[in-house]
Amino acid sequence: MTADNLFSVFAVSGSGLDAYTTWLNAVSDNVANANDVSPTSGPAFQARYVVAQAVNGGPDGAGAGVAVTGIALGSAAGVEVSDPSSPLADANGLVREPAVDMGEQMSNMMMAQRGYEMNLAVIGKAEAAYQAALTIGQNA
């Protein structure tokens, strides 16, 4: 492994850490706001979905990481539910709740967490390889 390849591992895995951090933040925002209610005259909380794209690599065709290109928003229509005791309820006793699927959010959280951990492990292995390369020839 050349020094250039070793340093590219840091960049690629670093971009993965950034993308997975953004994904974890989006999931936590969705979970935190899953029970928010709003009047039926207004929009519901819109779930956040991370949009990522591979970064094209060099002439050898290897990728150069990933970049977050945006945040897509879920439906503002949400779901109308009956809650006549809510101060936000309309004349029919309805309020608007976000259309956030907690099962999907928990699955996303697990995938993002594992992806983050794997990129962190790759950085740790690359750091160890770099440290070992620095010691070559020192004990000769």
C-alpha positions in Angstrom: 0.0 0.0 0.0 1.5 3.3 -1.0 1.3 6.5 1.1 -1.1 8.0 -1.4 -3.4 5.0 -1.0 -3.2 5.1 2.7 -4.1 8.8 2.9 -7.0 8.2 0.5 -8.4 5.7 3.0 -8.6 8.5 5.5 -10.4 10.7 3.1 -12.8 8.1 1.9 -13.7 6.8 5.4 -13.8 10.4 6.6 -16.4 11.2 4.0 -18.4 8.1 5.1 -18.2 9.3 8.7 -19.6 12.7 7.6 -22.5 11.0 5.6 -23.4 8.6 8.4 -23.3 11.4 11.0 -25.7 13.4 8.8 -28.0 10.3 8.5 -27.9 9.7 12.3 -28.8 13.4 12.9 -31.7 13.1 10.4 -33.0 10.0 12.1 -32.8 11.5 15.5 -34.7 14.6 14.3 -37.4 12.3 12.9 -37.7 10.3 16.1 -37.7 13.4 18.3 -40.5 15.0 16.3 -42.6 11.8 15.5 -45.2 12.7 18.1 -45.5 16.4 17.2 -49.0 17.6 16.4 -50.1 20.6 14.4 -53.4 22.1 13.4 -55.0 20.6 10.3 -54.7 24.1 8.8 -50.9 23.8 8.8 -48.2 21.3 7.7 -47.1 18.4 9.8 -43.4 17.9 10.7 -41.7 16.7 7.6 -39.3 13.7 8.1 -35.7 14.2 6.9 -34.1 11.9 4.5 -30.4 12.2 3.6 -29.5 12.2 -0.1 -26.0 11.0 -0.7 -24.0 10.4 -3.9 -20.7 8.6 -4.6 -17.8 10.8 -5.3 -16.0 9.7 -8.5 -12.5 8.6 -8.1 -9.3 8.8 -10.1 -8.3 7.1 -13.3 -8.2 3.6 -11.7 -11.9 3.8 -11.3 -11.8 3.5 -7.5 -14.3 5.7 -5.7 -13.3 8.7 -3.7 -15.9 8.5 -1.0 -19.4 9.9 -0.6 -21.0 13.3 -0.4 -24.3 14.4 1.1 -26.0 16.3 -1.7 -29.1 17.3 0.2 -31.9 16.5 2.6 -35.2 15.4 1.1 -38.3 16.1 3.1 -41.3 13.8 3.7 -44.9 14.7 3.2 -46.2 17.9 4.9 -49.7 16.4 4.8 -48.9 14.0 7.6 -51.8 12.0 9.1 -55.0 13.5 10.5 -56.0 11.9 13.8 -58.7 12.5 16.2 -57.6 14.3 19.4 -60.4 16.6 20.5 -58.6 17.4 23.8 -55.7 19.0 22.0 -55.7 22.8 22.0 -54.6 22.5 18.3 -57.6 20.5 17.3 -59.9 21.9 14.6 -63.8 22.1 14.9 -63.9 18.3 14.1 -61.4 17.4 16.8 -58.7 16.6 14.3 -55.0 17.4 14.5 -52.2 16.6 12.0 -49.3 14.3 13.0 -46.2 13.5 11.1 -46.1 10.5 8.8 -43.0 9.0 10.5 -42.6 5.2 10.5 -40.8 4.4 13.8 -39.9 0.9 12.5 -38.2 2.5 9.5 -36.5 5.0 11.6 -35.1 2.4 14.0 -33.8 0.3 11.0 -32.2 3.5 9.5 -30.6 4.2 12.9 -29.1 0.8 13.1 -27.7 0.9 9.5 -26.3 4.4 10.0 -24.7 3.5 13.3 -23.1 0.3 11.9 -21.9 2.2 8.8 -20.4 4.9 11.1 -18.7 2.2 13.2 -17.3 0.4 10.2 -15.8 3.6 8.7 -14.3 4.4 12.1 -12.7 0.9 12.3 -11.2 1.4 8.8 -9.7 4.7 9.9 -8.3 2.9 13.0 -6.7 0.1 10.8 -5.3 2.7 8.4 -3.8 4.7 11.3 -2.2 1.5 12.7 -0.7 0.7 9.2 0.6 4.3 8.9 2.2 4.1 12.4 3.8 0.7 11.5 5.1 2.2 8.2 6.8 5.0 10.2 8.7 2.5 12.3 10.1 0.5 9.4 13.9 1.0 9.3 14.1 2.7 12.7 15.3 -0.5 14.4 17.9 -1.4 11.8 
